[in-house]
Amino acid sequence: MTAIPARDGSNTSLDQRAWAIRRNALLMGEVQGQGYIGQALGAADLLAVSYFHAMTLRAEDPEWEGRDRFYLSIGHYAIALYAALIEAGVLPEDEIATYGMDDSRMPMSGMAAYTPGMEITGGSLGHGLGIAVGAALGLKRKKNPAFVYNMLSDGELGEGSTWEAVMSAVQWKLDNLIAIVDFNNQQADGPSMNALATGPGTEAAKWQAFGWHAVEVDGNDIPALVQAFDTARSLAEPKPRVIICHTRMCKGIPFLEEREITHFVRVDADEWQKALALHDTNRPA
């Protein structure tokens, strides 16, 4: 398969960007010895496509008014977003060693006041899409052509506030809003499909019933993600868009993928080096 180049003018492919995001996340995980590394490894591909193919941003000016906004609803996914922001040059690589430490700009749960590029403070799940709806409406009223991307989890699809936001986005015809659902079928208490999620092949229909453009894709298939993002950005209909990404927790590290519980991963000290060694052997050309 031909590697898809990033849209940032570099010679780095999206596969290479995703690989680097995973490596950054593993290095941060090693600092704390535990954390939400499974989500970071699983979402690396969709973050690579978001930041290096779809979005318009300036790394040196993360508050540039013309930027596309990326709203992380899932505060505990902060490690994943930090990994992408480091790869994008918004955060310096030498701050990896401070992850989760006192006075770090990279706390374990995302906080907008601490971190450049972290647009909202997440953590209380189910609120991110509502914030994104307000931001998208505000941009429209200012005639700002920027997009708002909102990344939320499959668990948040069980929150009533999410569906209130879904309806509001349709009411206001927010065609500048792109929701990204990370559907990894894992919640703190077990599989999402044992709660309120119905699973692959059924999720898009719910959003479509409310009036959204909705697609489901393999969230670890970069060409499929590129196609889904391109369609969402170029759609002529005045409606919000959602890309439901079915991802694999701990993607790329087989001995972690095989674990039954991956929502919060604890890794022995020697296993971090094992994970990094495995990852490094699979570096894309």
Secondary structure, 3 states (H helix, E strand, C coil): CCCCECCCCCCCEHHHHHHHHHHHHHHHHHHHCEECHHHHHHHHHHHHHHHHHHCCCCCCCCCCCCCCEEEECCHHHHHHHHHHHHHHCCCCHHHHHHCCCCCCCCCCCCCCCCCCCCCCCCCCCCCHHHHHHHHHHHHHHCCCCCCEEEEEEHHHHHCHHHHHHHHHHHHCCCCCEEEEEEECCCECCECHHHCCCCCCCCHHHHHHHHCCEEEEEECCCHHHHHHHHHHHHHCCCCCCEEEEEECCCCCCCHHHHCCCCCCCEECCHHHHHHHHHHHHHCCCC
